[in-house]
């Protein structure tokens, strides 16, 4: 989901509100600001992008986003004795008037299909994407009572927050201590 605000006026106090039930939202980096010309008119653009993961199937709706902001217009109460020296200052009578506005997007209707049942592995955990797994031991030989560290790395592209914690089948041959998994997420383009 990408939201863009095109403007030709000065604004302050921008506040975006959007309820994204029934979706899990991931930010796709910081917001962007740039200039874009459309039909010969130059606009200042504010852009925010999110990755949305539906949490239910069927007809769902992305509700309207609301943007609260203040539009600034310049008012001159008294003539400025130094018009070119203090052009944008609040000195010598230059004042700005703020008009509060609330803007709304249109809602977006989606049909979310269930994941296919055909070909689904028996232990499928709703992980969608392309992933690879590797594992290493810090020692190849140990004595009874010694500890060994098994490091499991899962990497790839997809809904990585849904990766389940690996649970090795030790068949009661090892005592397993809980660990704190590390999670690293990189954003490439809009993925």
ABEGO torsion letter per residue (X at the ends): XBBBBBBABBBBGBBBBBBAOBBBBBBBEBBBBBBBBBGGBBBBBBBBBBBBBBABBEBBBBBBBBBBBBBBBBBBABBBABAAABAABABGGBBBBBBBBBBBBBBBBBBBBBBBABGBBAABAGBBEBBBBBBBBABABBBBGBBBBBBBBBBEBEBAAABBBBBBBAGGABBBBBBBBBBBBBBBEAX
